[in-house]
Amino acid sequence: MTKATAAKKDPGPGPGPGRGGKREGAGRKAADGVTIASTVQITARVTPEQRERFLDLGGSEWLRAIIDREFDNGA
């Protein structure tokens, strides 16, 4: 086998064909079981202190629970 043939067969370090990149179902799962596909993104402008409080309260999981609770109480 020549050096040129050996170089073509051995791609070296790194991902091979069909590996890496964005994949369905990859990544951390939400604690409340909500998937990205079943949600929409919203944006709100808050102060840095309010953002910290939001994260301390539980972030998106907390907000979804509050919205659901308020909707259930008003129905």
C-alpha positions as CSV (number, residue, x, y, z in Angstrom):
1,M,0.0,0.0,0.0
2,T,1.4,3.4,-0.9
3,K,1.5,6.4,1.5
4,A,-1.2,8.2,-0.6
5,T,-3.6,5.2,-0.4
6,A,-3.0,4.9,3.4
7,A,-3.7,8.6,3.9
8,K,-7.1,8.3,2.1
9,K,-8.2,5.4,4.2
10,D,-7.2,6.9,7.5
11,P,-9.0,10.2,8.1
12,G,-7.1,10.8,11.3
13,P,-8.6,12.2,14.5
14,G,-12.0,13.8,14.6
15,P,-15.5,12.8,13.8
16,G,-16.1,10.5,10.9
17,P,-18.8,10.7,8.3
18,G,-22.3,11.0,9.8
19,R,-21.1,11.9,13.3
20,G,-21.4,15.0,15.3
21,G,-23.7,18.0,14.7
22,K,-27.3,18.6,15.8
23,R,-29.3,15.5,16.6
24,E,-33.0,15.0,17.5
25,G,-33.3,14.2,21.2
26,A,-29.7,15.3,22.1
27,G,-28.9,17.5,25.0
28,R,-30.2,18.1,28.6
29,K,-33.8,17.3,29.2
30,A,-36.1,19.7,31.0
31,A,-36.9,18.8,34.6
32,D,-40.6,19.0,34.0
33,G,-40.4,16.9,30.8
34,V,-41.3,19.7,28.4
35,T,-39.6,19.3,25.0
36,I,-38.3,22.0,22.7
37,A,-40.7,20.8,20.0
38,S,-43.7,21.4,22.3
39,T,-42.8,25.0,23.3
40,V,-42.4,28.4,21.8
41,Q,-39.9,31.0,22.8
42,I,-40.9,34.3,24.4
43,T,-38.8,37.4,25.3
44,A,-39.2,39.7,28.2
45,R,-37.0,42.7,29.2
46,V,-36.0,42.6,32.9
47,T,-33.3,44.1,35.0
48,P,-30.2,42.0,35.9
49,E,-31.6,41.6,39.4
50,Q,-34.9,40.3,38.1
51,R,-33.2,37.9,35.8
52,E,-31.3,36.5,38.8
53,R,-34.5,36.1,40.8
54,F,-36.2,34.4,37.8
55,L,-33.3,31.9,37.6
56,D,-33.3,31.4,41.4
57,L,-37.0,30.6,41.3
58,G,-36.6,27.9,38.7
59,G,-36.4,29.7,35.3
60,S,-38.7,28.4,32.5
61,E,-40.0,25.5,34.6
62,W,-41.1,27.9,37.3
63,L,-42.7,30.3,34.8
64,R,-44.7,27.5,33.1
65,A,-46.0,26.3,36.5
66,I,-47.1,29.8,37.4
67,I,-48.9,30.3,34.1
68,D,-50.6,26.9,34.4
69,R,-51.6,27.6,38.0
70,E,-53.1,31.0,37.2
71,F,-55.0,29.7,34.2
72,D,-56.4,26.8,36.2
73,N,-57.5,29.2,39.0
74,G,-59.2,31.5,36.5
75,A,-61.1,28.8,34.6
